[in-house]
Amino acid sequence: MTSFRISEAASLLGVSDDTVRRWADAGIFELSIDSSGRRVVDGAALAARAVQLAQTPADPSAIGRSARNRFVGLVTRVLVDGVMAQVEIQAGPHRVVSLLSAEAVRELGLEVGSLAVAVVKATSVIVETPGGAR
């Protein structure tokens, strides 16, 4: 069973250590003691809380698509160089970078501060774990 120290759990959820302790006191998840005598949060309980806290802005396009990886966010950078462009979108904690034609950037009206949805459909996704983890 994977478990995380309070400080690790707080960092993964983007909250303070005190918030994790308050959630444990409120019964949102249970703390246990590891072999070193430290209070820890079960990884599965932490993952469930992360899902509960995930707030995705509503997708403004209202179009059905097969791609499930949709990141709604704000355009933070647009670099146009000749026929190609690079657009960066900040979608919550995720930075998504796309290379597309300069024509598409103009047609979509993409500029810093505009709302955009990055749609990712990949045939290959790499999953990594920290060294030594099983």
Secondary structure as GFF3:
##gff-version 3
##sequence-region A 1 134
A	DSSP	beta_strand	3	5	.	.	.	ID=ss1
A	DSSP	alpha_helix	6	13	.	.	.	ID=ss2
A	DSSP	alpha_helix	17	25	.	.	.	ID=ss3
A	DSSP	beta_strand	31	33	.	.	.	ID=ss4
A	DSSP	beta_strand	39	42	.	.	.	ID=ss5
A	DSSP	alpha_helix	43	53	.	.	.	ID=ss6
A	DSSP	beta_strand	69	81	.	.	.	ID=ss7
A	DSSP	beta_strand	84	91	.	.	.	ID=ss8
A	DSSP	beta_strand	94	101	.	.	.	ID=ss9
A	DSSP	alpha_helix	102	108	.	.	.	ID=ss10
A	DSSP	beta_strand	115	120	.	.	.	ID=ss11
###
